[in-house]
Amino acid sequence: MVIGGGPGGLKAAAVAAERGHRVTLYEAAPRVGGQVLLAELLPGRGEFGGAVTNLEGEARRAGVRFVTGTTVDPAMVRSEKPDEVIVATGATPFRPEIETLDEPCIVEAWEVIRGRALPAGRVLVADWRGDWIGLGVANTLARLGHRVTLAVTGYGAGEHLQQYVRNAMVAAAMDAKVEILPNVRLRGADEDTAYLQHTLTERPMLVEGVGAVVLAQGHASVTDLLEVDGFPQERIHAVGDCLSPRTVEEAVLEGLTVASAI
């Protein structure tokens, strides 16, 4: 039983099936792909969906049975009685505790990627991780006509991206007149102001005229199925973001490694 159809789960399912196991992969969403399905919606990232196309094809050719639109719970694991369980349930957006006043519009980056409309005015994107999400959402909103400020906790936008991808995305942000504020963290927000703090000087910074704040603050692992009462712990294996939120490369490698050892 493989639970989760992101890159890690797909790779684990394919390798396990190629090794002769009877594998069923369960995915809660209507389609497999995980966060890759979000990444491919961003400007200039359409080709990223090829990762899922390739991994899904590999799994289907190996004989993996797919069950989509199904959320697995501990009772289902016990009733299915699998010989081994590979958990690849991924992660959800992490929401930090910030001070708010007057019910500001605060949304997750994933919501924006999926098409949620934001009120008119400046949008502040608070980017903690420095990956494709913050820059990609900033570029998306700028294309939609918003004035965008990208507040990054690191030294620069997209600093954890591969160099050429980062350069292209930063160039697109510059062309779209996205304002980039480095070395700042989000501390709070009200109906028209975002309250930041400089990470080096610890001085407060205000961005006024903000109609919405978009959070790109990293991820929290989904760990509900890493322990199942009544099921042997040594037969449960974790891969990908449910173990620790990282990138597609780590998820695929862990899927390969874990499935090869079963």
QUIQUI-V712480 format. One record per residue. RES is the residue in one small letter. PHI is phi as a letter, one per 30 degrees, with the letter a starting at -180 (* if undefined). Layout:
RES;PHI, RES;PHI
This chain:
m;*, v;c, i;c, g;j, g;c, g;d, p;e, g;d, g;d, l;d, k;d, a;d, a;d, a;d, v;d, a;d, a;d, e;d, r;d, g;j, h;d, r;d, v;c, t;c, l;c, y;c, e;b, a;d, a;d, p;d, r;b, v;d, g;k, g;i, q;d, v;d, l;d, l;d, a;e, e;d, l;d, l;d, p;e, g;i, r;c, g;e, e;d, f;d, g;d, g;e, a;d, v;d, t;e, n;d, l;d, e;d, g;d, e;d, a;d, r;d, r;d, a;d, g;j, v;d, r;c, f;c, v;b, t;c, g;i, t;b, t;c, v;d, d;b, p;e, a;d, m;d, v;d, r;d, s;d, e;d, k;h, p;d, d;d, e;b, v;b, i;c, v;c, a;b, t;d, g;i, a;b, t;b, p;e, f;d, r;c, p;d, e;d, i;b, e;d, t;b, l;b, d;i, e;h, p;d, c;d, i;b, v;b, e;d, a;e, w;e, e;d, v;d, i;d, r;d, g;j, r;d, a;d, l;c, p;d, a;d, g;j, r;d, v;c, l;c, v;c, a;c, d;c, w;d, r;d, g;i, d;c, w;d, i;d, g;e, l;d, g;d, v;d, a;e, n;d, t;d, l;d, a;d, r;d, l;d, g;j, h;d, r;d, v;b, t;c, l;c, a;c, v;c, t;d, g;d, y;d, g;a, a;d, g;i, e;d, h;c, l;d, q;e, q;e, y;d, v;d, r;d, n;e, a;d, m;d, v;d, a;d, a;d, a;d, m;d, d;d, a;d, k;i, v;d, e;d, i;c, l;c, p;d, n;h, v;b, r;b, l;d, r;c, g;a, a;a, d;b, e;d, d;b, t;b, a;c, y;c, l;c, q;b, h;d, t;d, l;c, t;c, e;i, r;d, p;d, m;b, l;c, v;c, e;c, g;i, v;c, g;d, a;a, v;c, v;c, l;c, a;b, q;c, g;i, h;b, a;c, s;d, v;c, t;c, d;e, l;c, l;d, e;b, v;b, d;e, g;i, f;b, p;e, q;d, e;d, r;c, i;c, h;b, a;c, v;b, g;i, d;d, c;d, l;d, s;a, p;d, r;b, t;c, v;e, e;e, e;d, a;d, v;d, l;d, e;d, g;e, l;d, t;d, v;d, a;d, s;d, a;c, i;c
